[in-house]
Amino acid sequence: YGDEFLAGTRTLLDLLDAERSRFSVEFEKISADASYTFSGYRMLAAQSRLAAFYGVDPRGAALIPNFEERARVQPTSVFKTQLPPLE
């Protein structure tokens, strides 16, 4: 379309529409790839294998001390929300 626009056989609107379509397709591909990858992580997490996949010792998981009791009282409070940044 770019060459045809320069040759005068396509309008600027045709060129912009083609670029928009290309951008949309590329964006959808990236979104689908990200969704596929994230689904793989969710599958590993559902199988309790996510920590092992990354080589993290599951005993070092980000749980608040005494989490069993806290989980019985308030199930959403067992995970730490303040974690130090990765180095």
N, C-alpha and C positions, 0 to 999 in steps of 0.2 A: 504494500500500500504506500509506503514511503516513496519508492521510486515512481509509482504511478501518480502520486500527488505532485512530485517535482516535475513530472512530464505534463501535468495539467489534465490527466484523465480521471483523477479522483479529487473529491472536494476535501477541504480540511475536516469537515464533519465526518466523512468516511474514514479518514485517517485516525481521528480521535476515537471514533467508535471501535475501530479495530484494536487500538491500543488499550482501550477500556476492557474489551472482551479478553484480550490476552492477559491483562493484569488480573481479571477476575478468575480466569482458569488457573493461573499460577498460584493465586491466593488460596483457592479451593484445594489445590494439590497439597500445599504446605499445611493447610488446616487438617486435611485427611491424614497426612503423614503424622502430624502431632497427635491426632486422636488415636491413631493406631498404636503409636508408641506408648501413650498414656494408658491405653487399654491393657497393654502388656504389663505395665507396672501395677495396675489395679489387679490383674490376674495373679501376679506374684504376691501381692499383699494379701489377697484372699486366701492364698495357699500358705501364708505365713513364711514366705521365702524371700521377701523383698530385702530384708537386712542382709541375709546371706548372699544375695545377688550382688550387693555392693561391698561385700567383705566386712560388714559391720557386725560386731558381736551383739547378738540380740539381748544379752544380759545388760548391755549399756544403753538400752532403749530409753527414750525420753519419757519415762513414767515418774510421777510424783511419788516420793516415799509413802509407804502404807497405802498403796493404791487399791488393794483389794477392798479394804473397808470403805474408802472413798467411793469406789465404784458401786458398792451396794447402796450408799446413801445418795450419791449424785453421780450418775454414770458419765456425764460429760466432763467431770473435773479430774479425770485420771491422767490426762496428758499435760505436760508442761507447755505453757504458751510462750515462755521466755527462754529461748535457747541461745547459747553463744554462737557467733558466726563461725563458719568453717574457716580453717586456716589454710 
